[in-house]
């Protein structure tokens, strides 16, 4: 199995780990914890898990993954700040726009298109015809699959919520581009550990520890533990391993296929029959995935 195929499989593992994050987040909010409590507790737990993993790795191999060269401090600090801003704006935007899930997802699913534009015009990344078509098919297909199109719901729509989600999307693009440059030199474990520590610090500064503790209870803490292990520790490690193998742009295009999992699970377990527009969107996503895989381009090595 080549690295490209391996990277795709690992990427879909991260997508699967992320697939229940928003449902779990809505449950946590309903159980009395706010976005800051969710982020600070989730990333504290995940940071400890990553730190422990690095220590075990060092004990077994002698390799110190905590080490970062001085010349790279600014990159690590920028990457952690971008992730922190992304997460804070995303979850506050989610709280404002919930239950209008199509709008939340719809805004976020524009990120591969934005990422492609930045990569081409500022990073001189090569984008052949097939990958251009894949981005277009994937973007439109994902919007149809999540029912953002052809109708547009204004339920719970607020300017603040939309703007927060837009900022979150822009920061995610920046996070991927900076992080991609870091993974050329460092392993994903090092990258994600320092990212998560910074998110915990920044989130903790937004709220007093007393408020965080007061918002926690047995129900939401168990859900936060789940997000820390599955949707953070496993998901981010898989995601950055995939980016290291196939590049950020390809990862973004493949991530557009996420609705295939959601719609399929809804059909299998909830007997929810997809609409014709959703089926059309899913077919477009399959086409987008096929075109990207067909090229097998590790874009950041061009």
N, C-alpha and C positions, 0 to 999 in steps of 0.2 A: 504494500500500500504506500503510495507516494505521500509526501508531506501535504500537498494540496487537498487530497481526499481526506487525509487524517484531520487536517484543520477544519474542514467542513463538518465532519462528524462531531468533532469537539465543540464546534460552534453551536450545532443543533442541541448538544447536551446543555449548553449554557442557556439557550432559548427555552428549553424545557424546564430548567431550574427557575427561570424568571417567569414562567407562564402563569403562576398563581400569585405573583407578588402583589398585583393591584387588588385582587380580591381579599388577600390577607391584610393589605394596608387599610382597606375600607372597614374591615372587621376591627382592626386595632383602633381606628378613629372612633368607631361606634362604641368601643369599650372604654373610652375616656382618655386615651393617649393622643397627644397632638403630634404634628409632624416633627418637631424638634426632639420630643421624647423618643419617638420612633427612630430617628436617625442617630441620636447620640447613643442610645442603648444598643441598637443593632450594630453599629460600627465599632463600639467598644468590644462587644463579644467577638465580632469577626476579626478585629485587629489582634486580639489575644490568640485566636485560633491560628492566624497566619504567623504570629510571632513564635508560637509553639512549634508549628510546622518547620519554620526555618531553623529553630534550635535542634530539632530532631534530625533535620537534613545535615546540619553542621556536625552533629555528633557521629552520624553514620559515614559522611564523606569527607569531613574536614573543610568543606567549602563554606565560606562566610558570606551568606546572601544579605546580611545587614549592611555590608560595606558599599558605600557610594563615594565615588571620587569627587573631590571638591569642585571640580569644573562642572559637574552635573547637578549641583545643589539647586540652582535656579530652575532647571527643567523639572526636577522633582517637586519643588515648591509650587511652580505654576500648574503642574498637572493635578496636584492635590487640591489646589484652590479651584480649578475648573470643575473638578468632580463635586466638590462641596457646593459650589454655586448651582450646578446642575441639579443636584439632589434636593437642595433646599427649595429652589424655585419649582421643581417638578412636583414635589409633595404638597407644597402650599397651593400650587395651581390645581392639583388633583382635589384638594379639599374644597376649593372654591367651585370647581366645575362638576364634581360628583353630584348626580349620577350620569352626566352626559359623557359617557365613556368614548363614543365615536369621535367627539371633538378632541378629547385628550390624546387619544391614539393618533387621530388624523394629523394633528400638528406635529407630533413626534415622528411620524413616518415620512415626513419631508426631509428628515436629516440625511438619508443616503444621497438624495439629489443635491442638497447643499454641500455635503461632503465631497461629492464628485466635482462640483464647480470649483470649490476651493483647491482641491487636489490638482485639477487641471490648470487653473489660471495662476496659482501661486506656488505650487510645488512641481509644476511641469510634468505631472503624471500622464502617461499615455492612456488614452481611452479610445479603443477601436469601436467600430460600428456596432458589433454585437453587444458590447458592454453598455454603450449608450442606449441601445434599444432595451436592454435588460433593466436599466435604471428607470426608464419611462414606463415599461410594462409593470415593473414591481411597484412603483409609486401609485399608479392608477389602480392596479389590481388590489393592493392593500387597502386603499380607500374604499373600494367597492366591497371588499370582503368584510370590513368592519362597519359597513353601512353609513360611512361618512358621506358617500355618494350613492345614488343620485340625489337623495334628499338630504337636507341639512337641518338638523334639529337645533333650535335655540333654547331648549330646556336648560335651566340653570346656567345659562351663558352670561358671563360677566367679563368686562374688559380686563379687570385685574387678573382673572384666571387665565384668559387667553394670552396676555402679555407675559405672565409668569411661565407658561408652557413654551412660548416662543424663545424666551431667554434660556430656558432649560435645554431646548433643542440646539441652540447656537453653542452653548457651553459643552454639550456632548460632542459636537463636531470638533471643537478645539481640544477637548480631552483626548479624543481618539488620535488626532494628528500629532499632538505632543507626545502622547504615550507610545505611539508607533515608533517615533524616533528613539525613545528610551529603550524599547525592546530590541533594538539593533545591537545594544551593548549589554543590557541587563536581562536577567530572567524575569518572567512574569511575577514570580513570588515576591521579588524585591520591589517591583513597581507597585503591585497591589497593596503590599504591607504599608508602605509609606503613604500611599493615597488614602488608605482607610484610617490610619492614625490621624492624618490631617483633617479628614471629614469629622472624626470624633471630636477633635479639639475645636474646630470651627462651630460645630453644632452645639457643643457644650457652652460656648460663649454666648449663645443666643438665649439661654434660659438658665435660671438658678438651679443647682442640684436639688434643692428642696422641692421645686415645682416638678422636676422630672420624677423624683421618687414618689411624690403625691399622686401623679398620674398613672403610675404603674400598679397593676393588680395581677392576680394569678392568671386571669384569662388573657389579657393583652401581652403579658410577659412571655407566656408560652408561644403566642403567635410571633412576637418579636424574635424569640429564640429561633423559630423556624426560618424567618427571613434572614437572620444572621448566618445560619448554617447553609441553607439551601440556596437562597436568592442572593447571597453575598459571597460567602466563602467559596462555595462550589461554582456558582454562576460566573463570578468575575475571574476566577482562576482559569476556568475553561475558556472564557471569552478572550482573555489576553493571550492564552496559548494559541488560540485560533488565529488571532490577529498576527501573531509572530510568524505563523505558517502561511497565511494567505493574504495578509494586508488588510488595512482598515476599510478601504473602499469595497473590496470584495465582501468583507464581513458585513458591511452595511447593506449591500444588495441582497445577500442571503438572509439577513435578519428580516427583510421585508416579507419573507415567507412565513413569519410567525403566525398570521391569521389562519394558515392551513391547519395548524395544530389546534387552535381555539375552536374553529368551526367544526373540525372533525370530532373533537371531544364533546362539543355540544350536541352533535348529531348522535354520537354513540351512547352517551350517558344521560342526556336530557331530552332525547328524541326531538330536538329542535331541527326542523327541516330548513335548510338554507334557501334563500330566495334565488331567483334566476340571476339577479345582479351579483349576488355573492358567489354563485357558481362560476359566472363569467370572470369575476375577480380572482378566484382561486386558480382558474385555468391560466390567467395571465401571470400569476405568481409562479406557477409551474414552468411556464415558458421563460420567465425571467431567470429562474434558478438554473434551468437547463443551459441557457445561453452563457451564463457566467461560468458554470462548471466546464462547459465546452472549451473555453479559452484557456483555463488552467494557468492563469497569469499571477505570479507573485509580484504584485504591482509595485511594492516599495523597493524592490531590487532592480527596477529598470533604470 
